[in-house]
Amino acid sequence: MLAAQSFVGPAIDWYRLSNILVILGGALVLLLVGSLTPKWPRGMYALGTTVTTGASAVLTALLWRDLGDGQSISLVGNALTLDHFGLLSTFVMTVSVLLVSLVVNDHLEREGEDGPEVYGLMLSALIGGIIMVLANDLLVLFLGLETLSLAFYLMVASSRKRSTSGEAGLKYFILGGFASAFFLYGIALIFGVAGSTNLPKVADGLARLNVGSSDSMILAGVALLLVGFAFKVSLVPFHVWTPDVYQGAPTPITALMASVGKVAAFSALARVFLTGLSGRADDWAPAIYALAVVTLVVGSVVAVVQTDVKRMLAYSSISHAGFILVGLEAATHSSNPDAVLGLSSISSYLFIYSLLVIGTFAVASAVVSEGEATLDS
């Protein structure tokens, strides 16, 4: 009988989750303090965010040190997996939030806004991003994706003195909702074929299928997953939201989206397609080829004709997404001797790109504060 069955929860390794728990605690404290003491000095929020992300970065480095070469550890009932690829992405995102938090305070002061909730939302977005890069299950990945996205929606629309901020937030929310729906429907189709949402089990389930069986459902599921990811990383033709949202959002938040958002989405994309869907690489690899070429060409060409600095940086970000996708293509086939290098190139590119894009948008933030952010002004 159901009443006689006892539920046994998954074992929790608190130490290996410590970097996430520190950020969660920091986010809750900042949001609680912001709601109860709105007159708390704004600099204290920045300090709290810096301390929280700094501590999490140190814990992430310690977890990296304790992990052997090529070793991966399953956490929380195989919902998350701890490996060097995921930890490096986690470290990059954590450092990115730390750097952006140093810029946000000056931006809010120049704009004459309080915005204490922004710091808690930044940490909330970081939690979602970490869940995405460590997720070993499609549903867990979706939860992380939505946590990241919801925080971004609110931060994009957080400027009360700029009408373009609210417009950008609404546009991002509506289009992001469609992308999430496509992604979730893709998960449902993959589950219907493979019988699981756990990535290793998805790979095993697809490998056991007879040749030609359920091909249409598999292809539809893979296509919908790819559409969802393509929206999040701004691949052409799913990039149309990017210039408008980047232009309308507060500049530090744009830097956060361009760094943390891309690292999280690309890392999750690589894990899903190289772990769960690797056996169907012949089906999705041509689409990756096409998206990479079109994205880097369109992004580079259209960026040249922009007069607004933030729109130019948006198209530059789109172009970079195409270059990063080339690394995924190199890592597609395990028989390829450069497969490991392809995955390493993604991590290296994302690390360098995140640091540079934050610095670039920090300069853009200073330019915007002095006048119109146009190249001909």
C-alpha positions as CSV (number, residue, x, y, z in Angstrom):
1,M,0.0,0.0,0.0
2,L,1.1,3.6,-0.6
3,A,0.7,4.4,3.0
4,A,3.2,1.8,4.0
5,Q,5.9,3.2,1.7
6,S,8.5,5.5,3.2
7,F,10.1,8.3,1.3
8,V,13.9,8.4,1.4
9,G,15.4,11.7,0.3
10,P,18.7,12.0,-1.5
11,A,21.9,12.3,0.5
12,I,23.1,15.8,0.7
13,D,26.9,16.6,0.6
14,W,26.9,20.0,2.3
15,Y,30.5,20.7,1.7
16,R,30.3,20.2,-2.1
17,L,27.2,22.5,-2.1
18,S,28.8,25.1,0.1
19,N,29.5,27.6,-2.7
20,I,25.9,27.6,-3.7
21,L,24.6,27.7,-0.1
22,V,26.8,30.8,0.7
23,I,25.3,32.6,-2.3
24,L,21.7,31.5,-1.3
25,G,22.3,32.8,2.2
26,G,23.7,36.1,1.0
27,A,20.8,36.6,-1.4
28,L,18.2,36.0,1.3
29,V,19.9,38.3,3.7
30,L,20.2,41.2,1.2
31,L,16.6,40.8,0.0
32,L,15.3,40.7,3.6
33,V,17.4,43.7,4.7
34,G,16.4,45.6,1.6
35,S,12.7,45.1,2.4
36,L,12.9,45.8,6.1
37,T,15.4,48.6,6.2
38,P,15.1,50.6,2.9
39,K,17.4,53.4,4.2
40,W,20.3,51.1,4.8
41,P,23.5,52.6,3.1
42,R,23.7,51.4,-0.5
43,G,27.4,50.7,-0.1
44,M,26.6,48.0,2.4
45,Y,24.7,46.1,-0.2
46,A,27.6,46.2,-2.5
47,L,29.9,45.2,0.3
48,G,27.7,42.2,1.2
49,T,27.5,41.1,-2.4
50,T,31.3,41.4,-2.8
51,V,31.9,39.4,0.4
52,T,29.4,36.7,-0.5
53,T,30.7,36.2,-4.1
54,G,34.3,36.3,-2.9
55,A,33.7,33.6,-0.3
56,S,31.8,31.5,-2.9
57,A,34.7,31.9,-5.4
58,V,37.2,30.7,-2.7
59,L,35.0,27.7,-2.0
60,T,34.7,26.9,-5.7
61,A,38.5,27.0,-6.0
62,L,38.8,24.6,-3.1
63,L,36.3,22.2,-4.7
64,W,38.3,22.4,-7.9
65,R,41.5,21.5,-6.0
66,D,39.8,18.5,-4.3
67,L,38.5,17.1,-7.6
68,G,40.8,14.7,-9.4
69,D,41.6,14.9,-13.1
70,G,38.6,13.7,-15.1
71,Q,36.6,13.0,-12.0
72,S,32.9,13.9,-11.7
73,I,30.8,13.6,-8.5
74,S,27.0,13.2,-8.5
75,L,25.1,15.3,-6.0
76,V,21.6,15.4,-4.7
77,G,20.4,12.1,-6.1
78,N,22.3,12.6,-9.4
79,A,20.5,15.9,-10.1
80,L,23.7,17.8,-10.2
81,T,27.2,16.8,-11.3
82,L,30.5,18.3,-10.0
83,D,33.3,18.3,-12.5
84,H,36.1,20.7,-13.6
85,F,34.0,22.1,-16.5
86,G,31.1,23.0,-14.3
87,L,33.3,24.4,-11.5
88,L,35.3,26.6,-14.0
89,S,32.0,28.0,-15.3
90,T,30.8,28.5,-11.7
91,F,34.0,30.4,-10.9
92,V,33.7,32.6,-13.9
93,M,30.1,33.5,-13.2
94,T,30.9,34.2,-9.5
95,V,33.8,36.5,-10.3
96,S,31.6,38.2,-12.9
97,V,29.0,39.0,-10.4
98,L,31.7,40.3,-8.0
99,L,33.0,42.6,-10.6
100,V,29.6,43.9,-11.7
101,S,28.7,44.6,-8.0
102,L,31.6,47.0,-7.9
103,V,30.1,49.0,-10.8
104,V,26.4,48.9,-9.8
105,N,26.8,51.2,-6.8
106,D,28.3,54.0,-8.8
107,H,25.7,53.6,-11.5
108,L,22.8,53.8,-9.0
109,E,24.4,56.9,-7.5
110,R,24.7,58.6,-10.8
111,E,21.1,57.7,-11.7
112,G,19.8,58.9,-8.4
113,E,18.2,55.5,-7.6
114,D,18.3,53.3,-4.5
115,G,17.8,49.9,-6.0
116,P,18.8,47.7,-3.0
117,E,16.9,44.8,-4.6
118,V,19.3,44.7,-7.5
119,Y,22.0,43.1,-5.3
120,G,19.8,40.3,-4.1
121,L,18.6,39.7,-7.6
122,M,22.2,39.5,-8.9
123,L,22.9,36.7,-6.4
124,S,19.6,35.0,-7.3
125,A,20.6,35.0,-11.0
126,L,24.0,33.6,-10.0
127,I,22.3,30.7,-8.2
128,G,20.2,29.9,-11.3
129,G,23.3,30.1,-13.4
130,I,25.3,27.7,-11.2
131,I,22.3,25.2,-11.2
132,M,22.3,25.4,-15.0
133,V,26.0,24.6,-15.4
134,L,26.0,21.7,-12.8
135,A,22.6,20.3,-13.8
136,N,22.6,16.6,-14.7
137,D,18.9,16.5,-15.3
138,L,16.8,18.4,-17.9
139,L,14.2,19.4,-15.3
140,V,16.8,20.7,-12.9
141,L,18.3,22.6,-15.8
142,F,15.0,24.2,-16.5
143,L,14.5,25.3,-12.9
144,G,18.0,26.9,-13.0
145,L,17.1,28.5,-16.3
146,E,13.9,30.0,-15.0
147,T,15.6,31.2,-11.8
148,L,18.2,33.0,-13.9
149,S,15.7,34.4,-16.3
150,L,13.2,35.7,-13.8
151,A,16.0,37.6,-12.0
152,F,17.1,39.1,-15.3
153,Y,13.6,40.1,-16.2
154,L,13.3,42.1,-13.0
155,M,16.8,43.6,-13.2
156,V,16.3,44.7,-16.8
157,A,13.1,46.6,-15.8
158,S,14.5,47.9,-12.5
159,S,15.3,51.5,-13.6
160,R,12.4,53.6,-12.4
161,K,13.6,56.8,-14.2
162,R,14.1,55.3,-17.7
163,S,11.0,54.3,-19.7
164,T,13.2,52.2,-22.0
165,S,14.1,50.0,-19.1
166,G,10.5,48.9,-18.5
167,E,9.9,48.4,-22.2
168,A,13.0,46.3,-22.5
169,G,12.0,44.2,-19.5
170,L,8.5,43.6,-20.9
171,K,9.9,42.6,-24.3
172,Y,12.5,40.3,-22.7
173,F,9.9,38.7,-20.4
174,I,7.4,38.0,-23.3
175,L,10.0,36.6,-25.7
176,G,11.8,34.7,-22.9
177,G,8.5,33.1,-22.0
178,F,8.1,31.7,-25.5
179,A,11.7,30.4,-25.4
180,S,11.1,28.7,-22.1
181,A,7.9,27.1,-23.4
182,F,9.8,25.7,-26.4
183,F,12.5,24.4,-24.1
184,L,10.0,22.7,-21.8
185,Y,8.1,21.1,-24.7
186,G,11.4,19.8,-26.0
187,I,12.1,18.2,-22.6
188,A,8.7,16.6,-22.7
189,L,9.4,15.1,-26.1
190,I,12.8,13.8,-25.0
191,F,11.3,12.3,-21.9
192,G,8.6,10.6,-24.0
193,V,11.2,8.9,-26.1
194,A,14.0,8.2,-23.6
195,G,11.9,7.6,-20.5
196,S,14.0,9.9,-18.3
197,T,15.2,13.5,-18.0
198,N,18.5,12.5,-16.4
199,L,21.2,13.2,-19.0
200,P,23.1,9.9,-18.8
201,K,19.8,8.0,-18.8
202,V,18.7,10.0,-21.8
203,A,21.8,9.0,-23.6
204,D,21.3,5.3,-22.7
205,G,17.6,5.5,-23.7
206,L,18.3,7.0,-27.1
207,A,21.1,4.5,-27.7
208,R,18.7,1.5,-27.1
209,L,16.2,2.7,-29.7
210,N,16.0,0.9,-32.9
211,V,17.3,2.8,-36.0
212,G,14.5,4.9,-37.4
213,S,12.1,4.5,-34.4
214,S,10.6,7.7,-33.0
215,D,13.0,9.7,-35.2
216,S,10.4,12.5,-35.7
217,M,9.8,12.9,-32.0
218,I,13.5,12.9,-31.2
219,L,14.3,15.5,-33.9
220,A,11.4,17.7,-32.7
221,G,12.6,17.5,-29.1
222,V,16.2,18.2,-30.0
223,A,15.1,21.1,-32.2
224,L,13.0,22.7,-29.5
225,L,15.8,22.4,-26.9
226,L,18.1,24.0,-29.4
227,V,15.6,26.9,-30.0
228,G,15.4,27.5,-26.2
229,F,19.2,27.6,-25.9
230,A,19.6,29.7,-29.1
231,F,17.4,32.4,-27.6
232,K,19.3,32.5,-24.3
233,V,22.7,32.9,-26.0
234,S,21.4,35.1,-28.9
235,L,22.1,32.9,-31.9
236,V,20.8,34.2,-35.2
237,P,17.8,34.2,-36.0
238,F,16.8,34.1,-32.3
239,H,18.7,37.2,-31.5
240,V,16.2,39.9,-32.3
241,W,15.5,40.7,-28.6
242,T,19.2,41.3,-27.8
243,P,19.9,44.8,-29.2
244,D,16.7,46.3,-27.7
245,V,17.1,44.7,-24.3
246,Y,20.8,45.6,-24.1
247,Q,20.0,49.2,-25.0
248,G,17.1,49.6,-22.6
249,A,18.5,47.8,-19.6
250,P,20.7,49.5,-17.0
251,T,24.3,49.2,-18.2
252,P,25.7,47.1,-15.3
253,I,22.8,44.7,-15.8
254,T,23.6,44.5,-19.5
255,A,27.1,43.5,-18.5
256,L,25.7,40.8,-16.2
257,M,23.5,39.4,-18.9
258,A,26.4,39.4,-21.4
259,S,28.7,37.5,-19.0
260,V,26.8,35.4,-16.5
261,G,23.9,34.7,-18.9
262,K,26.1,33.5,-21.7
263,V,28.4,31.4,-19.5
264,A,25.4,29.7,-17.9
265,A,23.6,29.0,-21.2
266,F,26.6,27.9,-23.2
267,S,27.9,25.6,-20.4
268,A,24.4,24.0,-20.1
269,L,24.2,23.7,-23.9
270,A,27.5,21.9,-24.1
271,R,26.6,19.5,-21.2
272,V,23.2,18.6,-22.6
273,F,24.3,18.1,-26.2
274,L,27.6,16.4,-25.4
275,T,26.3,14.2,-22.6
276,G,22.6,13.5,-23.1
277,L,22.3,13.9,-26.9
278,S,25.8,12.8,-28.0
279,G,24.5,9.7,-29.7
280,R,22.4,11.8,-32.0
281,A,25.2,14.2,-33.0
282,D,24.7,13.4,-36.7
283,D,21.2,14.9,-36.4
284,W,22.0,18.2,-34.6
285,A,25.6,18.9,-35.7
286,P,24.6,20.4,-39.1
287,A,22.3,22.8,-37.3
288,I,25.2,23.8,-35.0
289,Y,27.4,24.4,-38.1
290,A,24.8,26.6,-39.7
291,L,23.9,28.6,-36.6
292,A,27.6,29.2,-35.8
293,V,28.4,30.6,-39.3
294,V,25.3,32.7,-39.7
295,T,25.6,34.1,-36.1
296,L,29.2,35.2,-36.3
297,V,28.7,36.7,-39.8
298,V,25.5,38.6,-39.1
299,G,26.6,39.8,-35.7
300,S,29.9,41.1,-37.0
301,V,28.4,42.8,-40.1
302,V,25.5,44.5,-38.4
303,A,27.7,45.7,-35.5
304,V,29.7,47.8,-37.9
305,V,26.7,50.0,-38.9
306,Q,25.5,50.7,-35.4
307,T,25.7,54.2,-33.9
308,D,24.5,53.4,-30.4
309,V,27.3,52.0,-28.2
310,K,25.1,49.5,-26.4
311,R,23.5,48.2,-29.6
312,M,26.9,47.8,-31.1
313,L,28.1,45.8,-28.1
314,A,24.9,43.8,-28.4
315,Y,25.7,42.7,-31.9
316,S,29.3,42.1,-30.9
317,S,27.9,39.8,-28.2
318,I,25.9,38.0,-30.9
319,S,29.0,37.6,-33.0
320,H,31.0,36.2,-30.0
321,A,28.2,33.6,-29.5
322,G,28.9,32.3,-33.0
323,F,32.6,31.9,-32.3
324,I,31.9,30.1,-29.0
325,L,29.6,27.7,-30.9
326,V,32.6,26.7,-33.1
327,G,34.2,25.2,-30.0
328,L,31.0,23.1,-29.4
329,E,31.2,21.9,-32.9
330,A,34.9,20.8,-32.4
331,A,33.8,18.9,-29.3
332,T,30.9,17.2,-31.0
333,H,32.4,13.8,-31.9
334,S,34.3,11.9,-29.3
335,S,36.4,10.3,-32.1
336,N,37.7,13.8,-32.9
337,P,41.2,14.1,-31.4
338,D,40.4,17.8,-30.7
339,A,37.2,17.1,-28.9
340,V,38.7,17.8,-25.5
341,L,40.3,20.9,-26.8
342,G,37.0,22.0,-28.2
343,L,35.4,21.9,-24.7
344,S,38.4,23.5,-23.2
345,S,38.2,26.3,-25.8
346,I,34.7,27.0,-24.7
347,S,35.7,27.4,-21.1
348,S,38.7,29.6,-22.0
349,Y,36.7,31.8,-24.4
350,L,33.9,32.3,-21.9
351,F,36.4,33.2,-19.1
352,I,38.3,35.8,-21.2
353,Y,35.1,37.1,-22.8
354,S,33.3,37.7,-19.5
355,L,36.2,39.7,-18.1
356,L,36.5,41.9,-21.2
357,V,32.8,42.4,-21.6
358,I,32.3,43.6,-18.0
359,G,35.2,46.1,-18.5
360,T,33.7,47.3,-21.8
361,F,30.2,47.9,-20.3
362,A,31.8,49.6,-17.3
363,V,33.3,52.1,-19.7
364,A,29.9,52.3,-21.5
365,S,28.2,53.0,-18.2
366,A,30.5,56.0,-17.6
367,V,29.8,57.2,-21.2
368,V,26.0,56.9,-20.7
369,S,26.2,58.9,-17.5
370,E,27.7,61.9,-19.4
371,G,25.3,61.9,-22.3
372,E,23.9,59.9,-25.2
373,A,25.8,56.7,-25.8
374,T,26.2,57.2,-29.5
375,L,29.3,57.0,-31.6
376,D,28.6,60.3,-33.4
377,S,27.9,62.4,-30.4
